[in-house]
Each structure stands twice: as structure tokens, then as C-alpha cells.
């Protein structure tokens, strides 16, 4: 009898123990746990949206009702005085809105281009100055030149005062974004893909433009939204470099409106009784502040759904060690 047949007979006579299947492998969520989790997430979402709904409600409320009842989610005294006050200088606010849109679009495009192009050579292992540029980028994260040298460079060296580029250049490169993009390249794009493209005759620029950028759309979309929010909310650069009214961005103009209201409130004691009563009746101080918040937040909130699908993948790229 051959050894092969003997082994088969032994296998037939020996009963092998069956492995018991685990009832719960730790990955299955029980129905009760799922319900509790949904309730907690729903409660958190409601608690996050209620403050913004309250801001919207107050912006459409009479100033007298706010003074009488305080901040409430629902008011019965509907009013558009706050928005009428904000849009009273319609030409200037539309011009400022256009300036903010241009600064946000151009600044975001420039920042994404410079960030991705800076991170690409740091990702390539054959780049000879990789360590130096990485150290240089890290050094700028730890130490800053300060406000006065920055102002002198922008105004005396680059001569960008009272130009729209003064609102853009300052945020055109983010050192932290560079490391995030390098991490994304390292964890997403294999070196073998780059080597294959070079064997096929592609240049470095063509590899970057045809291969790297299309693959990097999730990271670029996520960083682009964060960059756009930063440019949209920026007003300090306008305070430093802009004196022309036609170049004032929306946020700085709205801040000036709030300052004017606060100035009138602080100096109300200098007015006579009739002027004081008129100011109290026609100056929507509290509702204007909330209307300004709505005007600033609304464009970013409306753009968020278009980038939502990139968030889960894009935000987590910074958690991977590069």
C-alpha cells in the first residue's frame, strides 16, 4: 500500500475538530447600540445648529423685542431693519463682496498650486535638496519674522500697499499644508507609478500635472476649503495695507459698520433726549451684529456640501505619520 493511500485513510478516520464561529467578532453593532449612537449624534447635531438658527432669528427681529425679551430662538416681531442698515451703502458693500470673492478665489488657487508644487519634490526620494527644503519649511513653522518686518517687506520691498495682492500674498503658502500634502503623496502615490511614467518618457512636470494632481483631488479639495475659509474671514491684512475704499474686503467693511454702531452707543450720553430716542428706535445694534454674522457665514456654509465627500479622506491624511 502506498504512502499516499495510507495518508488518505488516516485522514478519513481522524475527525478534525471544527472551529467554532464567534457569535460577535467585535465589528457588528447591536441594534440598541446603533439607536443610542444615532440619538447621541442627532443631539450633538441639533446642539450645533441651534446657535446659528438663533443668530438668524435675532437678525430678523426688532431691536425693541431683543431688549425686552433677550435672545430667543423664536421672536414674533419680524423686522428687516438690520439688513437694511447693513445694505444702506449698497454700492460699497457689493464692491467689497466682489473684492472678497476675488481674493478668496485667487488666493486659494495660488495657495494650492504653491503648496502642492512645494510638497512634490519633498515626496520624491531622488530629489537632492529634500532634507534642506524640509528643514526650511519646518523652521518657518516654528519661527516667524514678526509683524514689522512683514509690513516692511510688503510695503517697501514689494510695493504692494493699496493693491489687491497685499490681501493674497501673505497666505499664499502654508507650511503645515505642505507637510500634509507630502504625507498624502507618500501614502497614496507609489514610487513605482512615478518610475513607470519616467520609463515611458514623461518629464517631472508632466508627471506632476498628469498623474500627481488628478490623484490628489481629495486632499486639494479639503485644503482648498480650509484655505478659502481663511481668506474669506481675513480682515487684518486690509487694516494694514489697504486705504482705498474700492479695495476694502467685505469682512473689514462689516467690522467698520459694527465699530460705528458701538461708537454711537458709547457716546449716546452726548446726545439730547430727542436724538437719543431716535437712535434707540432706528439703530438696530444687536440685530446688526447677528446680521453681519449671517452675511459672513452664509457663503461658506452654502459651499460646504460640494466638498463634503472629500472631508473624511482629506482630513485624515494629516493623521498618517509622514
Secondary structure, 3 states (H helix, E strand, C coil): CCHHHHHHHHHHHCCCCCCCCCCCCCCCCCHHHHHHHHHHHHHHHHHHHHHHHHHHHHHCECHHHHHHHCCCCCCCCECCHHHHHHCCCHHHHHHHHHHHHHHHHHHHHHHHHHHHHHHHHHHCCCCCCHHHHHHHHHHHHHCCCCHHHHHHHHHHHCCCCCCHHHHCHHHCCCHHHHHHHHHHHHHHCCHHHHHHHHHCCCCHHHHHHHHHHHHCHHHHHHHHHHHHHHHHCCCHHHHHHCCCHHHCCHHHHHHHHHHHHHHHHHCHHHCCHHHHHHHHHHCCHHHHHHHHHHHHHHHHHHHHHHHHHHHHHHHHHHHCCC
